[in-house]
């Protein structure tokens, strides 16, 4: 009995990786990295 309850609880935490999700996360990471690069260039110009 304890095993079936534990198994059902873990199924709710399964991470579903879809193509759309990968594209969205990739675009988000790229945007953040590009913004950090732009800020670094702007800050570094004065030195």
Gaussian input, Z-matrix of N, CA and C with variables (Angstrom, degrees):
# hf/3-21g

backbone

0 1
 N
 C     1     B1
 C     2     B2     1     A1
 N     3     B3     2     A2     1     D1
 C     4     B4     3     A3     2     D2
 C     5     B5     4     A4     3     D3
 N     6     B6     5     A5     4     D4
 C     7     B7     6     A6     5     D5
 C     8     B8     7     A7     6     D6
 N     9     B9     8     A8     7     D7
 C    10    B10     9     A9     8     D8
 C    11    B11    10    A10     9     D9
 N    12    B12    11    A11    10    D10
 C    13    B13    12    A12    11    D11
 C    14    B14    13    A13    12    D12
 N    15    B15    14    A14    13    D13
 C    16    B16    15    A15    14    D14
 C    17    B17    16    A16    15    D15
 N    18    B18    17    A17    16    D16
 C    19    B19    18    A18    17    D17
 C    20    B20    19    A19    18    D18
 N    21    B21    20    A20    19    D19
 C    22    B22    21    A21    20    D20
 C    23    B23    22    A22    21    D21
 N    24    B24    23    A23    22    D22
 C    25    B25    24    A24    23    D23
 C    26    B26    25    A25    24    D24
 N    27    B27    26    A26    25    D25
 C    28    B28    27    A27    26    D26
 C    29    B29    28    A28    27    D27
 N    30    B30    29    A29    28    D28
 C    31    B31    30    A30    29    D29
 C    32    B32    31    A31    30    D30
 N    33    B33    32    A32    31    D31
 C    34    B34    33    A33    32    D32
 C    35    B35    34    A34    33    D33
 N    36    B36    35    A35    34    D34
 C    37    B37    36    A36    35    D35
 C    38    B38    37    A37    36    D36
 N    39    B39    38    A38    37    D37
 C    40    B40    39    A39    38    D38
 C    41    B41    40    A40    39    D39
 N    42    B42    41    A41    40    D40
 C    43    B43    42    A42    41    D41
 C    44    B44    43    A43    42    D42
 N    45    B45    44    A44    43    D43
 C    46    B46    45    A45    44    D44
 C    47    B47    46    A46    45    D45
 N    48    B48    47    A47    46    D46
 C    49    B49    48    A48    47    D47
 C    50    B50    49    A49    48    D48
 N    51    B51    50    A50    49    D49
 C    52    B52    51    A51    50    D50
 C    53    B53    52    A52    51    D51
 N    54    B54    53    A53    52    D52
 C    55    B55    54    A54    53    D53
 C    56    B56    55    A55    54    D54
 N    57    B57    56    A56    55    D55
 C    58    B58    57    A57    56    D56
 C    59    B59    58    A58    57    D57
 N    60    B60    59    A59    58    D58
 C    61    B61    60    A60    59    D59
 C    62    B62    61    A61    60    D60
 N    63    B63    62    A62    61    D61
 C    64    B64    63    A63    62    D62
 C    65    B65    64    A64    63    D63
 N    66    B66    65    A65    64    D64
 C    67    B67    66    A66    65    D65
 C    68    B68    67    A67    66    D66
 N    69    B69    68    A68    67    D67
 C    70    B70    69    A69    68    D68
 C    71    B71    70    A70    69    D69
 N    72    B72    71    A71    70    D70
 C    73    B73    72    A72    71    D71
 C    74    B74    73    A73    72    D72
 N    75    B75    74    A74    73    D73
 C    76    B76    75    A75    74    D74
 C    77    B77    76    A76    75    D75
 N    78    B78    77    A77    76    D76
 C    79    B79    78    A78    77    D77
 C    80    B80    79    A79    78    D78
 N    81    B81    80    A80    79    D79
 C    82    B82    81    A81    80    D80
 C    83    B83    82    A82    81    D81
 N    84    B84    83    A83    82    D82
 C    85    B85    84    A84    83    D83
 C    86    B86    85    A85    84    D84
 N    87    B87    86    A86    85    D85
 C    88    B88    87    A87    86    D86
 C    89    B89    88    A88    87    D87
 N    90    B90    89    A89    88    D88
 C    91    B91    90    A90    89    D89
 C    92    B92    91    A91    90    D90
 N    93    B93    92    A92    91    D91
 C    94    B94    93    A93    92    D92
 C    95    B95    94    A94    93    D93
 N    96    B96    95    A95    94    D94
 C    97    B97    96    A96    95    D95
 C    98    B98    97    A97    96    D96
 N    99    B99    98    A98    97    D97
 C   100   B100    99    A99    98    D98
 C   101   B101   100   A100    99    D99
 N   102   B102   101   A101   100   D100
 C   103   B103   102   A102   101   D101
 C   104   B104   103   A103   102   D102
 N   105   B105   104   A104   103   D103
 C   106   B106   105   A105   104   D104
 C   107   B107   106   A106   105   D105
 N   108   B108   107   A107   106   D106
 C   109   B109   108   A108   107   D107
 C   110   B110   109   A109   108   D108
 N   111   B111   110   A110   109   D109
 C   112   B112   111   A111   110   D110
 C   113   B113   112   A112   111   D111
 N   114   B114   113   A113   112   D112
 C   115   B115   114   A114   113   D113
 C   116   B116   115   A115   114   D114
 N   117   B117   116   A116   115   D115
 C   118   B118   117   A117   116   D116
 C   119   B119   118   A118   117   D117
 N   120   B120   119   A119   118   D118
 C   121   B121   120   A120   119   D119
 C   122   B122   121   A121   120   D120
 N   123   B123   122   A122   121   D121
 C   124   B124   123   A123   122   D122
 C   125   B125   124   A124   123   D123
 N   126   B126   125   A125   124   D124
 C   127   B127   126   A126   125   D125
 C   128   B128   127   A127   126   D126
 N   129   B129   128   A128   127   D127
 C   130   B130   129   A129   128   D128
 C   131   B131   130   A130   129   D129
 N   132   B132   131   A131   130   D130
 C   133   B133   132   A132   131   D131
 C   134   B134   133   A133   132   D132
 N   135   B135   134   A134   133   D133
 C   136   B136   135   A135   134   D134
 C   137   B137   136   A136   135   D135
 N   138   B138   137   A137   136   D136
 C   139   B139   138   A138   137   D137
 C   140   B140   139   A139   138   D138

   B1=1.4445
   B2=1.5223
   B3=1.3072
   B4=1.4526
   B5=1.5176
   B6=1.3205
   B7=1.4637
   B8=1.5301
   B9=1.3363
   B10=1.4616
   B11=1.5211
   B12=1.3233
   B13=1.4625
   B14=1.5216
   B15=1.3250
   B16=1.4609
   B17=1.5228
   B18=1.3338
   B19=1.4596
   B20=1.5311
   B21=1.3141
   B22=1.4632
   B23=1.5255
   B24=1.3186
   B25=1.4606
   B26=1.5245
   B27=1.3335
   B28=1.4625
   B29=1.5249
   B30=1.3271
   B31=1.4594
   B32=1.5244
   B33=1.3117
   B34=1.4544
   B35=1.5172
   B36=1.3220
   B37=1.4625
   B38=1.5210
   B39=1.3240
   B40=1.4623
   B41=1.5307
   B42=1.3173
   B43=1.4626
   B44=1.5240
   B45=1.3095
   B46=1.4633
   B47=1.5231
   B48=1.3142
   B49=1.4629
   B50=1.5283
   B51=1.3125
   B52=1.4556
   B53=1.5222
   B54=1.3105
   B55=1.4657
   B56=1.5234
   B57=1.3233
   B58=1.4657
   B59=1.5209
   B60=1.3139
   B61=1.4587
   B62=1.5139
   B63=1.3329
   B64=1.4650
   B65=1.5251
   B66=1.3281
   B67=1.4682
   B68=1.5280
   B69=1.3271
   B70=1.4662
   B71=1.5211
   B72=1.3420
   B73=1.4684
   B74=1.5224
   B75=1.3349
   B76=1.4600
   B77=1.5203
   B78=1.3331
   B79=1.4616
   B80=1.5240
   B81=1.3234
   B82=1.4633
   B83=1.5245
   B84=1.3195
   B85=1.4679
   B86=1.5240
   B87=1.3410
   B88=1.4592
   B89=1.5260
   B90=1.3302
   B91=1.4659
   B92=1.5229
   B93=1.3197
   B94=1.4690
   B95=1.5233
   B96=1.3278
   B97=1.4651
   B98=1.5271
   B99=1.3364
   B100=1.4639
   B101=1.5278
   B102=1.3298
   B103=1.4658
   B104=1.5234
   B105=1.3343
   B106=1.4649
   B107=1.5250
   B108=1.3304
   B109=1.4544
   B110=1.5289
   B111=1.3352
   B112=1.4653
   B113=1.5212
   B114=1.3238
   B115=1.4651
   B116=1.5261
   B117=1.3179
   B118=1.4593
   B119=1.5134
   B120=1.3180
   B121=1.4673
   B122=1.5243
   B123=1.3226
   B124=1.4669
   B125=1.5236
   B126=1.3085
   B127=1.4654
   B128=1.5260
   B129=1.3195
   B130=1.4574
   B131=1.5155
   B132=1.3180
   B133=1.4667
   B134=1.5175
   B135=1.3092
   B136=1.4529
   B137=1.5190
   B138=1.3064
   B139=1.4680
   B140=1.5084
   A1=111.84
   A2=116.69
   A3=120.23
   A4=112.57
   A5=116.59
   A6=120.37
   A7=111.02
   A8=117.60
   A9=119.05
   A10=111.04
   A11=117.82
   A12=120.25
   A13=111.14
   A14=117.26
   A15=121.01
   A16=110.32
   A17=116.37
   A18=119.81
   A19=110.43
   A20=117.02
   A21=120.08
   A22=111.32
   A23=117.77
   A24=120.80
   A25=111.30
   A26=117.24
   A27=119.46
   A28=111.56
   A29=118.11
   A30=119.91
   A31=111.37
   A32=117.98
   A33=121.09
   A34=112.70
   A35=118.18
   A36=122.07
   A37=112.51
   A38=117.79
   A39=120.52
   A40=109.08
   A41=117.13
   A42=122.18
   A43=107.95
   A44=116.39
   A45=120.65
   A46=108.51
   A47=115.71
   A48=120.99
   A49=107.64
   A50=116.34
   A51=121.35
   A52=108.96
   A53=115.56
   A54=120.33
   A55=110.36
   A56=117.07
   A57=120.65
   A58=110.67
   A59=116.86
   A60=120.51
   A61=111.98
   A62=116.38
   A63=120.46
   A64=110.11
   A65=116.94
   A66=120.53
   A67=110.54
   A68=116.81
   A69=120.20
   A70=110.42
   A71=117.38
   A72=120.21
   A73=110.76
   A74=117.41
   A75=120.68
   A76=111.63
   A77=116.40
   A78=120.42
   A79=110.90
   A80=116.43
   A81=120.22
   A82=111.43
   A83=116.70
   A84=120.69
   A85=110.05
   A86=117.17
   A87=120.61
   A88=111.11
   A89=116.90
   A90=120.74
   A91=110.82
   A92=116.91
   A93=120.25
   A94=110.45
   A95=117.09
   A96=119.91
   A97=111.13
   A98=117.10
   A99=120.24
   A100=110.61
   A101=117.22
   A102=120.66
   A103=110.85
   A104=116.93
   A105=120.03
   A106=110.36
   A107=117.55
   A108=121.37
   A109=110.73
   A110=116.18
   A111=120.62
   A112=110.31
   A113=117.00
   A114=119.52
   A115=110.85
   A116=117.58
   A117=120.78
   A118=111.80
   A119=116.72
   A120=120.25
   A121=110.13
   A122=116.82
   A123=120.11
   A124=111.54
   A125=117.21
   A126=120.69
   A127=110.24
   A128=117.18
   A129=121.09
   A130=114.26
   A131=118.06
   A132=120.49
   A133=112.00
   A134=117.38
   A135=120.77
   A136=114.08
   A137=118.06
   A138=119.20
   A139=111.55
   D1=-43.22
   D2=-179.94
   D3=-64.82
   D4=-32.48
   D5=-178.30
   D6=-69.29
   D7=-40.79
   D8=-177.90
   D9=-67.37
   D10=-37.68
   D11=178.26
   D12=-65.32
   D13=-41.36
   D14=179.50
   D15=-64.96
   D16=-38.05
   D17=-179.04
   D18=-67.14
   D19=-41.13
   D20=-179.64
   D21=-65.69
   D22=-35.27
   D23=179.61
   D24=-67.34
   D25=-38.70
   D26=-177.87
   D27=-71.97
   D28=-25.93
   D29=179.79
   D30=-65.51
   D31=-28.83
   D32=179.94
   D33=-69.99
   D34=-20.00
   D35=-177.34
   D36=-98.96
   D37=10.22
   D38=-179.51
   D39=-66.34
   D40=135.59
   D41=179.86
   D42=-93.19
   D43=121.67
   D44=179.09
   D45=-95.86
   D46=119.79
   D47=-179.53
   D48=-103.11
   D49=113.07
   D50=178.31
   D51=-111.31
   D52=162.83
   D53=179.00
   D54=-61.52
   D55=-40.57
   D56=179.52
   D57=-64.83
   D58=-40.24
   D59=178.96
   D60=-63.10
   D61=-41.02
   D62=179.15
   D63=-65.06
   D64=-40.90
   D65=179.58
   D66=-65.55
   D67=-43.01
   D68=-179.75
   D69=-64.23
   D70=-46.08
   D71=179.51
   D72=-64.26
   D73=-40.13
   D74=178.79
   D75=-62.61
   D76=-43.23
   D77=179.04
   D78=-65.63
   D79=-39.58
   D80=179.61
   D81=-65.02
   D82=-44.85
   D83=179.07
   D84=-64.39
   D85=-42.50
   D86=178.95
   D87=-61.47
   D88=-43.01
   D89=179.83
   D90=-63.20
   D91=-42.65
   D92=179.73
   D93=-64.57
   D94=-44.52
   D95=179.78
   D96=-65.40
   D97=-40.08
   D98=178.68
   D99=-64.81
   D100=-39.76
   D101=179.47
   D102=-66.05
   D103=-39.82
   D104=177.02
   D105=-63.72
   D106=-37.91
   D107=178.36
   D108=-64.52
   D109=-45.18
   D110=179.59
   D111=-62.33
   D112=-44.75
   D113=178.52
   D114=-62.74
   D115=-38.68
   D116=178.31
   D117=-63.90
   D118=-39.66
   D119=177.99
   D120=-66.11
   D121=-43.83
   D122=-179.62
   D123=-64.19
   D124=-41.03
   D125=179.46
   D126=-70.55
   D127=-38.16
   D128=-176.87
   D129=-75.98
   D130=-13.74
   D131=-179.04
   D132=-63.58
   D133=-36.06
   D134=-174.50
   D135=-75.28
   D136=-12.82
   D137=-176.66
   D138=-97.89

